Amino acid sequence: MRLLKSNCCSSLGRVRWANLGDHAAAPGRGPGGATLPLFEAGPVARTFDTPAFRGMTFHEVRARTIINRVPPASRMAFRWTINPYRGCSHACTYCFARNTHTYLDLDAGLDFNSQIVVKVNAAELAGRELAAPRWQGEHVAMGTNVDCYQRAEGRYRLMPGIIAALRDAANPFSILTKGTLILRDLDLLAAAAEVTDVGLNVSVGCTETELWRSVEPGTPSPQRRLEACAAITGRGLRCGVLMAPVLPFLTDSPGQLAATVREIAAAGPAHVTPIVLHLRPGAREWYLRWLGEQHPRLVPRYRELYGTGAYAPRGYQRHITEQVRQLAERHGVGRAGPAQARRLPRPGRAGAGTGGRATAIQPATARQPATVSQDVQLSLL
């Protein structure tokens, strides 16, 4: 078993997803001798008993690849992602990525919040795969599964190496985050934006303090996220805000939408794009459990609105989107569609890192259709 160094006291623990450990098979092999698709060798779990990470376990693994292809059938606005972590200490009750933890024999609830898989060789792999002759320089999205600037990033510092690799390859990329730690990497992001297209977005669904503490307990406050947006903009980088998710019957009243857009506008974002909550398996059970504990009277209304599906009716989504569009216009905020929201427009130059192909990007103030496809919603949360 490869033993990864720790700079604080820790204890080794037995990894619960036993089929990935070297006690189950040879390094890099699964049961029956099959090659493991995700990891090179058995992972090492370290349980940190420190004030900063008490109650959390980091599973440090060496990944086999780091640039992941989005399934071809998807209509997402991009084809490739980089996810240096699995699981997320932000602990958002609604996170759609929760169910992916069950693939590792971990649960979609507390394990997702506290059992974090760390791909310690992410930066090394990014440099290697971006330099491979077969790589075509396509846009790479980050923060689309779990947040790449969650608390673990403060310890492992994987993002600087990943951003540097993308910069060196002049490869276009985007980042969506709730983490203010992105400000640590502003110099790198500015350098990357000199050579390629960079899309930056922070996620702020509402600005009510009590609700934020309940539904997103591990995240920086909405106000701190908006301060991060203002700081990014102050460096000359365009940053948008995903107003996501809008929670039915909790953050969707006209007054609440108006208050949230007003605070978002004060941060000077390039655009604001609302996304209504969706409840996929894993997230659905965890969110409805939270709802039953905190707002039990709303459970029947949610079941009526969502039925057995993952999405609110399209009419409801359009109603929210149109309200936010009008509010953003009133406050002078530009609005981009989901694909444009993930890129930094660079007028007058062909798309760097895209094989010389120009990328058509509309100005942030251009009006886009109000509807947002369900697959694109998955790409933005």
N, C-alpha and C positions, 0 to 999 in steps of 0.2 A: 504494500500500500504506500502510495506517495504521501509523505508527511510534509505539509505546507507550514511554513514558519508563522508564528504568532508573536505579536509584540506586546501581549498582555497575558496574564495568567488565564489558562483555559483547561478544560478537561475534555478528553476524547470520549465521544459517545457513539453507541451503535446506531448507524444510519437506518432509519425505518424502511426506506425503499431498498430492501435487501438485495434485490436482483441487480443493483448497480454497484454493489460492494465487491471487493476482491475475495471475500470469503465465499461468494456464490459462484464465481467463475474466474478465469484468467483475466488479467487487465485488458480492458477494451472488449471483452467478450460477455455475452449474455448467457442465460441458461441454455444448454444444448449447444454451446459454442457459437451462437449467432453474434455478429458484431453489434455492439450497442450503438444506436444511431446518434446519441447525444453526447456521450462522454467517453474520454480516452481510457480512463482507469477508475478504479473504485474511489469514491469520494471520501473525504475525511470530515466528520462533523465536530465542531468545537462549540461548546456552550460557554459563552462569556458571562462571568459573574462580575460585571462592572456596572456602575451607575448608568452609563450611557446606553448599554445594551442588555440590561437585566431582563430576563424572560425571553430572550431571542436566541435562536440557534442558527449558525451559519454553516451551510453545507458547501464547502469549497471544492469545486470540481474543475477539471480540465476538459473543456468542451471540445468536440471534434470539429465543429464548424461554428461560425458566429453570424454570418450573413444568411438569413433565412428567407426562403421564397414563400410569398403569400400564395395560397392555393389558387390555381389557374381559374377556377370557377368563380372566384370572388370578384366583386365589382369595386373593390377598394381603390382608392386614388393612387396607390403605389403597389409595387410588386415585391419589394424587398424590405426586410427589417433587421435591426440589430437589437437584441435583448440581453444585456449582460447579467441580469438577475431574473430569478423566478420566485414568486411570492413577493409580498410588498408590505412593509411596516407602516405604510400610510393607513392601512386597515379600513379603507372606505367600504361601507356596508354594501354598496351597490356595484363594486368592481366586477366587470364582466369576465375578467381573467381568472376569477376564483376557481372555476371548474378545472383549469389546466393543472392545478396542484394535485388533483385526484389521479392524474396520469403517473404520478410518482409515489402512489400509495400514501399520500398525505391528504388531509381533509381540506375542504374548500372554506372552512370557517377560521378557527383560531390558528390552525397550522399555516394557512395562507398568510396570516398576519405576522407570524413569528418564526416560521421555519423558512429561512431565505437561502435559496440556491445561488451561489456566487460563482460565475464563470471566470476564474482568476486569470485565465489566459486570453481574455476577450480582446485586449488591445493587440497582442501578438498575432492572433488569428485575423483581426481586421486588416492589419498591414499586409499580411501574406495573401489574403483572399482578394483584396482590392488591387494587388499587383499582378494577380494571375492573368495570363493572356486571355482566358475565356471570359473574364469579367468585362462587361460592356459599359460600365460607368453609369448605371441607372441610379435613380433617386433611392436613397435609403432612409427609412423612417425609424425614429427611436421614440420610446415612451408610449408606444401604441398597445403594449400588452401590460406590463407593469412599469412603474416610474423608474427611469434610469437615474434620477436624482433623489431617491429615497434615502433613508438614514444610513443604510449600509455603504452608500457611495462615499460618505464622509470618511469611512475607514479604508475602503478598498481602492478608491481613486482610479476606477477603471475608465471613466469618461474622458479624462484628458488624453490618454493614449489613443482612444477610439477617435476622438475629434482630430487629433494630430494626424492619424492615418488617413482620415477622410480629406483633411486639408492637403496633405502631401500628394494624394491621388487626384486632387481637384475634383472630388466626387460630390455631387449635390446631395444634401441631406436635410432632415428636419427633426426637431425635437419638440415634444409635448410634455409638459411637466407641471406638477404642483409644488416642486421643490425649489426653494430659494438658493440651494447650493449651486444652481446653474450660474450664479453671479461669480463664483470662484473661477469659472472658465471663460469669462468674457473676453480676455485677451486672445485666447485660442479661437473663439467663435468669430471675433473680428478679423483675425488673420485668415480664417477659412473663407469668410465672406468676401475677401479680396480676390479669391481665385475661383470661387464656385458659388452656386445658389444655396443659401441657407434659410430655412424656414423655422422660426421660433414662435412658440405659443405657450402661454400659461393657461391652466384650467381653473376657472372660478365659477361655480354654479350659482352661488348665492353669497351674500355678505353678512348674514345674520349670525352673530357670534354663538348663541346658544345652540342653534341647529348645526352649525359647523362642528362644534365640539362633539356633538353626538353622532353625526353621520360620517365625519372624516377625522377621527380622533388622533391619527398619527401624522397629520399634515401641518405645515405652517398655516397660519391664519390667512383668510382671504385677503386681508389688508396687506400682509407681508408679501403675498404673491403679486398683488397689484403694484407694490413698491418695486418688486423685482422687474416687472414689466416696464415700469417707468425708468428704471436704471438701465435696462437693455436698450430702450429707445434713446436714452440720453447718450449712449455710446454710438449712436448713429445706426444701430441695427433695428430693423422693423420687427416688432413683436405683436402678435395678435392675442386675443383672449377667446378661448372656447368657453362659453357660458354653459358649462356642462357638469353634471346633468341638471336639467330643470326637473324638480320633483313634483309630480302632480299632487295638488291639494296641500302642499307644504311650502313651495317657493314660486308658485305660478300665478298668484293673484296679480291684477294690474299694478297695485301699489308695490308689491314685492319686486316684480320685474322692473318697474321704473326705478326703484331704489338701487337695485343691483346694476342696471345699465348706467345709472348716474355715477356710481363709484368706479365702475370700469372705465367710463369715459375720462374721468379725472386722471387716469394713469397714462393717457395718450396712446392707446393701442392703435395699430394699423387697421384692425377690423374686430368685430365681435360676431361670433357664430354660435347660436344657441343649439343645444342638443337635448332632446327630451330623454329622460331615464328609459333604459331598456333593461329587461329582466331575463337574462338567459339562465339556463340551468346552472346551479351553483350559486350564482349571484341572487337569483330569484328566492331561493330558500333562505339564504342568509339575510337578505334585505327584508323579506316579509316577517322573519323572526324578529328583527329589530323593530319593524313597524308595529308588530303586535305588542311588543313590550313598551314602546314609547308613545305610540299613537294608535291604540287598538280600535278606535272608532273608524279609522280610515281603512282598515283591512278589507271590509266588504266593498268599499268604493274602488279599491285597487283591483280586486278580483273582477269587479264589473267592468272596469276600464280595460284591463289587460286580458281578461279571460284566461285561456290556457297558453296564450302566446307570449312573446318576448317584448312586443312593441305596443305602444299606445296607438290608437287609431290615427290614420293619416290626417284626418280632419283636425284632430287635437294638435298634432305636430305643426300643421300649417298655421293654426291659430296662434300658437306660441311664437313661431318664427316670424310671422307678420308683426306681431306686437313688438318684438325685440327690434325688428328692422326699423319700424317707425320711431322707436325710442332712440336707437343709435343715430338715426338721421337727425333727430331733434337735437342731440348732443354733439353732432358733428363727427361721429365716429364712422370711418369707412367700413365697408363690409365686403369680404371676399367669399367666394364659394369654397367648399372643403378642399378641393384640389389646390386652388390658389393660396388658401390659408396656410398650406404647408411649405410654401416656397418664398424666398426673398427675391422680389423682382429686381433684375439688374438691367435697366434700359440700355439699349444700344449695343449689346454684345450677345453673341451666340452662346448657347448653354455650355458653360465649362463643364468638363467631366461627362459630357453626354455625346462624345464622339463628334463634336462640332455641330450637332443639331440644335437649332434655335428652339427655345422653349417659349411658347406663346403664353404670356401672363397678362391678365387684365389689371388695370389699376385697382387699388383697394376700394376706391369709391364707386366702382362700377356695380350696378345692380345685377344680382344673380337671381335665378329662380328660387322661390321660397322653399320648395321641397328639398329634403335631404334624404338621399337613399339610405336604406337600413344598413347596407354593407358599409357605406361610408361612415355611418354612425359608429360602427365597430372600430373603424380606423382612427377615430378621434378621441375615444375615451380611454 
